[in-house]
């Protein structure tokens, strides 16, 4: 169990599915783990309705055991990242496709009432007492129903966990000091990496992606906090490869060299959504202001 000693910094990252923790903020988490921060990942669903995106694993045997396989993949990824990980216990909603979109399946996470989804996360927050939370923005990072629900549940739980009147049987109230949204998928980042590759005799890897960007807003304008973590990009990639059903090892996720990423864009990026401490924007540390608060409290 995580320590409740206020001298130790603590980070909680709330994600929709197993593999999300490895594609969003993984290098940041690995960096903080190496620095002695207690890091816990909360996974809201088991990924039971996810796609199999690795052609080598797209077999009937994989589909028959997809829930079991994804839990095993998560176990490998959390070991690589060095984090603790808890399951919130809800069922993947799947990504509806078609026009019109089909209804979401009964009993899925995205349809679950907040009266069911918020209390278990509040209990985890009060038990683990994170100083900082990572979660998704109001659009879920992208409009998957489970990602949008993860945002809704996370923000409701942050407020509820600090309220002494909210389910006191779930533990002593705890105020998370800072909440961040992931903002790493920006047009500016992909353009910078492509420019580096082309300048150094390579081929751009994101042109096709950028060509389909359309009028999608660029997260770059929302970034408040850029965490230098290029030294941990290889850990991020190893954790993502552990989710073998979810990534093609020869695909776009790994097409840009680590050198190009570490040189052109050596950070993972966030938007500060809530803060109860003093810190100046822009930041390069999720715990800016928190460290100072704890130092004062420990005197």
QUIDAUR-V546373 format. One record per helix or strand of 2 or more residues. SS is the DSSP state (2 for helix, 1 for strand). FROM is the first residue (numbers start at 1). LEN is the number of residues. If there is no record, write none. Layout:
SS:FROM:LEN
SS:FROM:LEN
This chain:
1:10:6
2:20:4
2:26:9
1:38:8
2:55:3
2:60:5
2:66:16
1:84:7
2:109:3
2:114:15
1:132:4
2:145:17
2:168:3
1:178:5
2:187:13
2:207:5
2:219:4
1:225:4
2:230:13
2:252:3
2:258:7
1:267:9
2:290:9
